[in-house]
Amino acid sequence: MALSFTLSKALAESQLFSNVVVGSVSKGMPYVIAFFQFYGIEQKAAMAARKLKALDPGYYCSLYELEIEMLYYFIDPVMSNFIEEVKLKGGKYIGKSDLLDIVRRMSV
């Protein structure tokens, strides 16, 4: 046991072994980071789509039929506020002037 500990400690502290390990780890690191970034973006898109499904199921179904519901992530900050404003005004059947008022208020 003492011999294996001494040998492993000597290998870990040697410059050659450290350079080999650092070199092999650094070669694969960009791929690992890119994978986790992609996974994180995909997770955020899925959460935005789930939020839309609860907020406005009809709009979600329209996007889902086109297979673009995950793209809602990019317009979520603006559209979620817009959908909430429309719901406060009275739901699905509001007039053009009410919609224009909402858009004007959001653009300020």
Secondary structure as a PSIPRED ss2 file (coil, helix, strand):
# PSIPRED VFORMAT (PSIPRED V4.0)

   1 M C   1.000  0.000  0.000
   2 A H   0.000  1.000  0.000
   3 L H   0.000  1.000  0.000
   4 S H   0.000  1.000  0.000
   5 F H   0.000  1.000  0.000
   6 T H   0.000  1.000  0.000
   7 L H   0.000  1.000  0.000
   8 S H   0.000  1.000  0.000
   9 K H   0.000  1.000  0.000
  10 A H   0.000  1.000  0.000
  11 L H   0.000  1.000  0.000
  12 A H   0.000  1.000  0.000
  13 E H   0.000  1.000  0.000
  14 S C   1.000  0.000  0.000
  15 Q H   0.000  1.000  0.000
  16 L H   0.000  1.000  0.000
  17 F H   0.000  1.000  0.000
  18 S H   0.000  1.000  0.000
  19 N H   0.000  1.000  0.000
  20 V H   0.000  1.000  0.000
  21 V H   0.000  1.000  0.000
  22 V H   0.000  1.000  0.000
  23 G H   0.000  1.000  0.000
  24 S H   0.000  1.000  0.000
  25 V H   0.000  1.000  0.000
  26 S H   0.000  1.000  0.000
  27 K H   0.000  1.000  0.000
  28 G H   0.000  1.000  0.000
  29 M H   0.000  1.000  0.000
  30 P H   0.000  1.000  0.000
  31 Y H   0.000  1.000  0.000
  32 V H   0.000  1.000  0.000
  33 I H   0.000  1.000  0.000
  34 A H   0.000  1.000  0.000
  35 F H   0.000  1.000  0.000
  36 F H   0.000  1.000  0.000
  37 Q H   0.000  1.000  0.000
  38 F H   0.000  1.000  0.000
  39 Y H   0.000  1.000  0.000
  40 G H   0.000  1.000  0.000
  41 I H   0.000  1.000  0.000
  42 E H   0.000  1.000  0.000
  43 Q H   0.000  1.000  0.000
  44 K H   0.000  1.000  0.000
  45 A H   0.000  1.000  0.000
  46 A H   0.000  1.000  0.000
  47 M H   0.000  1.000  0.000
  48 A H   0.000  1.000  0.000
  49 A H   0.000  1.000  0.000
  50 R H   0.000  1.000  0.000
  51 K H   0.000  1.000  0.000
  52 L H   0.000  1.000  0.000
  53 K H   0.000  1.000  0.000
  54 A H   0.000  1.000  0.000
  55 L H   0.000  1.000  0.000
  56 D C   1.000  0.000  0.000
  57 P H   0.000  1.000  0.000
  58 G H   0.000  1.000  0.000
  59 Y H   0.000  1.000  0.000
  60 Y H   0.000  1.000  0.000
  61 C H   0.000  1.000  0.000
  62 S H   0.000  1.000  0.000
  63 L H   0.000  1.000  0.000
  64 Y H   0.000  1.000  0.000
  65 E H   0.000  1.000  0.000
  66 L C   1.000  0.000  0.000
  67 E C   1.000  0.000  0.000
  68 I C   1.000  0.000  0.000
  69 E H   0.000  1.000  0.000
  70 M H   0.000  1.000  0.000
  71 L H   0.000  1.000  0.000
  72 Y H   0.000  1.000  0.000
  73 Y H   0.000  1.000  0.000
  74 F H   0.000  1.000  0.000
  75 I H   0.000  1.000  0.000
  76 D H   0.000  1.000  0.000
  77 P H   0.000  1.000  0.000
  78 V H   0.000  1.000  0.000
  79 M H   0.000  1.000  0.000
  80 S H   0.000  1.000  0.000
  81 N H   0.000  1.000  0.000
  82 F H   0.000  1.000  0.000
  83 I H   0.000  1.000  0.000
  84 E H   0.000  1.000  0.000
  85 E H   0.000  1.000  0.000
  86 V H   0.000  1.000  0.000
  87 K H   0.000  1.000  0.000
  88 L H   0.000  1.000  0.000
  89 K H   0.000  1.000  0.000
  90 G C   1.000  0.000  0.000
  91 G C   1.000  0.000  0.000
  92 K C   1.000  0.000  0.000
  93 Y C   1.000  0.000  0.000
  94 I C   1.000  0.000  0.000
  95 G C   1.000  0.000  0.000
  96 K H   0.000  1.000  0.000
  97 S H   0.000  1.000  0.000
  98 D H   0.000  1.000  0.000
  99 L H   0.000  1.000  0.000
 100 L H   0.000  1.000  0.000
 101 D H   0.000  1.000  0.000
 102 I H   0.000  1.000  0.000
 103 V H   0.000  1.000  0.000
 104 R H   0.000  1.000  0.000
 105 R H   0.000  1.000  0.000
 106 M H   0.000  1.000  0.000
 107 S H   0.000  1.000  0.000
 108 V C   1.000  0.000  0.000
